[in-house]
Amino acid sequence: MKVEDSSAKPALGIALKLSAIFLFTCMSAIIKATADDVPAGEAVFFRSLFAIPVILIWLAQRGQLSVGLKTKNPMGHVWRGVFGTSAMALTFSGLGLLPLPEVTAIGFATPIFTVILAAIMLGERIRLFRVSAVLVGLIGVIIILWPRFGGTEMDKMATLGAMLILAATMLRSLVQIHLRQLAQTEHTAAIVFYFSVTATMLSLLTAPFGWTVPDANTTGLLISAGVIGGIAQIFITSSYRFGTVSMLAPFEYTSMLFAIILGYFVFDELPTALMLTGSSLVIIAGAIVIWRERQLGMERAKVRAVSEPKS
């Protein structure tokens, strides 16, 4: 994601990023609270549909409405929608089966899988430094998942939930790879807007598989999840106008703190020692990957600066 404003205001960027992470965690808690009554596909519909007005208002206020509705690669947005919507649906399904902190911990593996997919799909060379980080991250994932797959007290539904979240994490990694290519031709505003549109349309395909008519309270929660998700997306996008990606990326891991707090006070959930140990390893590995990606990005920029002709 590119910084769209040259005026650096790191404190504001950090505040926006933290606010976005907190709102996304609240949104996940809301989806989890409604998971017993509402199918995942229907939850995706509400989450996506009611984010659209928020995004449109934001684009209009910034004078980017025409930019946000313009696209050079419509099929790219469709594929981004397919991957992203599938990841969202799997996550929403898993939220109903696992503690909120555990879902968050498994999700931290996204940068690890992104490195692996980049090597497979884009032919990126992974040297020893990043290989080591990936191995540490994978060990952390195994530790987190061990009680679900290899522990002595296996719960079939919790195991299913872990599989769903792991699959969602891999899909989000695929989304990251796709976004690298999509961002070369598409404006950030267009990517944000068209994802909500495609996710809304794709989620409708799940209607024949058992949508319910939620009561007034559940409907209100689902609508609020969409609005909160839209606001969070705006906050996280806006944060990169005031701070660099490398500076803001580590704050992603504050979601574990928020998940632990909400999990305890809302759902009476506490993280286990294994979960905290595994997530710590994943966080360390992810931070190393983020740092290394920043270094590689700086090196690529230097190469481009030398190789590109000056006008």
C-alpha positions in Angstrom: 0.0 0.0 0.0 1.4 3.4 -1.0 1.6 6.4 1.2 -0.7 9.0 -0.5 0.3 12.0 1.6 3.9 13.1 1.9 3.3 14.9 5.2 4.5 12.4 7.8 2.5 12.5 11.1 3.6 9.2 12.7 1.6 9.7 15.9 -1.6 10.2 13.9 -0.7 7.2 11.7 -0.2 5.0 14.8 -3.4 6.2 16.4 -5.4 5.4 13.2 -3.8 2.0 12.9 -4.4 1.0 16.5 -8.0 2.3 16.2 -8.5 0.2 13.1 -7.1 -3.0 14.8 -9.3 -2.5 17.8 -12.4 -2.0 15.6 -11.6 -5.1 13.5 -11.3 -7.1 16.7 -14.6 -5.7 17.9 -16.1 -6.7 14.6 -14.8 -10.2 15.0 -16.3 -10.4 18.5 -19.7 -9.3 17.1 -19.5 -12.0 14.4 -18.5 -14.6 17.0 -21.5 -13.5 19.2 -23.9 -14.1 16.3 -22.3 -17.3 14.9 -24.7 -19.7 16.6 -27.7 -17.9 14.9 -26.4 -16.7 11.5 -24.5 -18.7 8.8 -21.1 -17.4 7.8 -22.2 -16.5 4.3 -25.0 -14.3 5.7 -22.6 -12.7 8.1 -20.3 -11.9 5.2 -23.2 -10.3 3.4 -24.0 -7.9 6.3 -20.3 -7.2 6.9 -19.8 -6.2 3.2 -23.1 -4.5 2.3 -23.2 -2.1 5.2 -19.5 -1.2 4.8 -20.3 0.2 1.3 -22.1 3.4 2.3 -19.4 4.2 4.8 -16.7 3.8 2.1 -18.7 5.8 -0.4 -19.1 8.7 2.0 -15.4 8.6 2.8 -14.4 8.6 -0.9 -16.8 11.5 -1.5 -15.4 13.6 1.3 -11.9 13.0 0.0 -12.9 13.9 -3.5 -11.9 10.4 -4.7 -15.3 9.0 -5.6 -14.5 9.0 -9.3 -11.1 7.3 -8.6 -12.7 4.8 -6.3 -15.2 3.7 -9.0 -12.6 3.6 -11.8 -10.8 0.4 -12.6 -8.4 -0.8 -15.3 -8.5 -4.4 -14.2 -12.0 -5.5 -13.3 -11.2 -9.2 -13.3 -8.4 -8.5 -10.9 -11.0 -7.2 -8.5 -13.2 -10.2 -9.1 -10.4 -12.6 -8.2 -9.4 -10.5 -5.2 -13.1 -10.7 -4.2 -13.2 -14.5 -4.6 -10.0 -15.0 -2.5 -10.9 -12.4 0.1 -14.5 -13.4 0.5 -13.6 -17.1 0.9 -11.1 -16.1 3.6 -13.7 -14.0 5.4 -16.3 -16.8 5.2 -13.8 -19.3 6.6 -12.8 -16.9 9.4 -16.4 -16.2 10.3 -17.1 -20.0 10.4 -14.1 -20.6 12.6 -15.0 -17.8 15.0 -18.0 -19.7 16.2 -15.8 -22.7 17.0 -12.7 -21.3 18.6 -11.7 -18.8 21.3 -11.2 -15.3 19.9 -7.5 -15.1 20.9 -6.8 -18.5 19.2 -8.3 -17.2 16.0 -6.2 -14.1 16.2 -3.0 -16.1 17.0 -3.4 -18.4 14.0 -4.1 -15.4 11.8 -0.6 -14.0 12.6 0.8 -16.6 10.3 -0.3 -14.7 7.2 3.1 -13.1 6.6 4.8 -16.5 7.0 2.6 -18.1 4.3 2.9 -15.0 2.1 6.7 -15.5 1.9 6.2 -19.2 1.0 3.6 -18.4 -1.7 5.8 -15.6 -3.1 8.5 -18.1 -3.6 6.2 -20.6 -5.3 4.0 -18.3 -7.3 6.3 -15.3 -8.1 9.6 -17.1 -8.1 11.0 -14.9 -5.3 14.3 -16.1 -3.9 14.2 -16.8 -0.2 17.6 -16.7 1.5 18.6 -18.1 4.8 17.4 -15.1 6.8 13.8 -15.4 5.7 13.9 -19.2 5.6 14.9 -19.1 9.3 12.0 -16.8 10.1 9.5 -19.0 8.2 10.7 -22.1 10.1 10.3 -20.3 13.4 6.8 -19.1 12.4 5.8 -22.6 11.3 7.0 -24.0 14.6 4.8 -21.4 16.4 1.8 -22.4 14.3 2.3 -26.0 15.1 2.5 -25.2 18.9 -0.8 -23.2 18.6 -2.5 -26.0 16.7 -1.1 -28.9 18.7 -4.0 -29.2 21.2 -6.4 -29.3 18.2 -4.6 -31.9 16.1 -2.2 -33.8 18.4 -3.2 -33.1 21.9 -4.8 -35.5 24.4 -8.1 -33.6 24.7 -9.2 -33.2 21.1 -12.5 -31.6 20.4 -13.8 -32.3 16.9 -15.6 -29.0 16.4 -12.6 -27.1 17.7 -10.3 -29.1 15.4 -12.6 -28.2 12.5 -12.5 -24.5 13.6 -8.7 -24.6 13.6 -8.7 -26.1 10.1 -11.0 -23.4 8.9 -8.9 -20.6 10.4 -5.7 -22.1 9.0 -7.3 -22.3 5.5 -8.4 -18.7 5.9 -4.9 -17.6 6.8 -3.5 -19.3 3.7 -6.1 -17.6 1.6 -5.3 -14.2 3.1 -1.7 -14.9 2.1 -2.8 -15.5 -1.4 -4.8 -12.2 -1.3 -1.5 -10.5 -0.3 0.3 -11.9 -3.3 -2.6 -10.9 -5.6 -2.7 -7.4 -4.1 0.9 -6.8 -4.9 0.0 -7.2 -8.6 -3.4 -5.4 -8.4 -1.9 -2.4 -6.7 0.4 -1.8 -9.7 -2.6 -0.6 -11.8 -5.4 0.1 -9.3 -5.9 2.9 -6.8 -6.2 1.9 -3.1 -9.7 3.5 -3.0 -10.8 1.2 -5.9 -9.4 -1.9 -4.2 -11.3 -1.1 -1.0 -14.6 -0.2 -2.7 -14.7 -3.1 -5.2 -13.8 -5.7 -2.5 -16.9 -4.7 -0.5 -19.1 -4.9 -3.7 -17.8 -8.2 -4.9 -17.9 -9.7 -1.4 -21.6 -8.6 -1.1 -22.5 -10.2 -4.4 -20.5 -13.4 -3.8 -22.0 -13.9 -0.4 -25.5 -13.9 -1.9 -24.6 -17.2 -3.6 -24.7 -18.8 -0.2 -28.3 -17.8 0.4 -29.8 -21.2 -0.8 -27.7 -23.0 1.8 -29.6 -22.0 4.9 -29.8 -18.3 5.5 -32.0 -17.4 8.5 -34.2 -14.4 9.4 -32.3 -12.9 12.4 -34.2 -11.1 15.2 -34.0 -7.4 15.7 -31.1 -7.6 18.1 -29.0 -9.9 15.9 -29.8 -7.8 12.8 -28.5 -4.7 14.7 -25.3 -6.5 15.6 -24.8 -7.6 12.0 -25.4 -4.1 10.7 -23.0 -2.7 13.3 -20.4 -5.2 12.2 -20.6 -4.0 8.7 -20.4 -0.3 9.7 -17.5 -1.0 12.1 -15.7 -3.0 9.5 -16.1 -0.1 7.0 -14.8 2.5 9.5 -11.9 0.2 10.4 -11.0 -0.2 6.7 -11.0 3.6 6.3 -8.8 4.1 9.4 -6.3 1.5 8.4 -6.1 2.9 4.8 -5.8 6.5 6.1 -3.1 5.5 8.6 -0.7 4.9 5.7 -1.1 8.5 4.6 0.7 9.6 7.8 3.2 6.8 8.4 5.2 4.2 6.5 4.2 0.6 6.0 7.2 -0.7 7.9 6.6 1.6 10.8 2.9 0.7 11.2 3.0 -3.0 10.4 4.2 -4.2 13.8 1.1 -2.6 15.4 -0.9 -5.3 13.7 0.1 -7.6 16.6 -1.8 -5.5 19.2 -4.8 -7.4 18.0 -3.8 -10.2 20.3 -4.0 -7.9 23.3 -7.5 -6.7 22.2 -8.6 -10.3 21.5 -7.5 -11.4 25.0 -9.4 -8.5 26.6 -12.6 -9.0 24.6 -12.3 -12.7 24.8 -12.1 -12.6 28.6 -14.8 -10.0 29.3 -17.3 -10.9 26.5 -16.8 -14.7 26.1 -15.1 -15.7 29.3 -12.1 -17.0 27.3 -8.5 -17.1 28.4 -5.5 -18.0 26.2 -3.5 -21.1 27.1 0.2 -21.2 27.8 0.8 -23.1 24.5 -1.2 -20.5 22.6 0.8 -17.6 24.0 4.1 -19.4 23.4 3.2 -20.3 19.8 1.8 -16.9 19.0 5.0 -15.3 20.4 7.1 -17.3 18.0 4.8 -16.4 15.1 4.9 -12.7 16.1 8.7 -12.7 16.2 8.9 -14.5 12.9 6.3 -12.1 11.3 8.2 -9.1 12.6 11.4 -10.4 11.1 9.7 -11.0 7.7 8.2 -7.5 7.8 11.6 -6.0 8.6 13.3 -8.0 5.8 10.6 -7.1 3.3 11.2 -3.4 4.2 15.0 -3.9 3.5 14.3 -5.7 0.2 11.9 -2.9 -0.8 14.5 -0.3 -0.1 17.0 -2.2 -2.2 14.5 -2.6 -5.1 13.8 1.2 -4.9 17.6 1.9 -5.2 17.8 -0.4 -8.2 14.9 1.3 -9.9 16.3 4.7 -9.2 19.5 3.8 -10.9 18.0 1.9 -13.8 15.1 4.1 -14.7 15.8 6.9 -17.2 15.5 10.4 -15.8 13.1 12.8 -17.6 
